[in-house]
C-alpha cells in the first residue's frame, strides 16, 4: 500500500535521528513500546492499565528538576 523500501526507511531513520538526537532515541523507543503495550491491553478488554512510573523513571524525573 505505502511501498516503503529499505532506502526510504534509512532516510526516515536519519531524519528521526537528527530531530530527536541519539540520546533521546532509547527514551522514545521505550515510550512507543509502552504505548503499544497499553493499546493492546485496551483492545484485549483489561479494565485497568498500569501507569505507575518505574523507579528508574522517577529518579530521572527528580534529577532534572534540581
Buried (B, 14 or more C-beta within 10 A) or exposed (E): EEEEEEEEEEEEEEEEEEEEEEEEEEEEEEEEEBEEEBEEBEEEEEEEEEEEEEEEEEEEEEEEEE
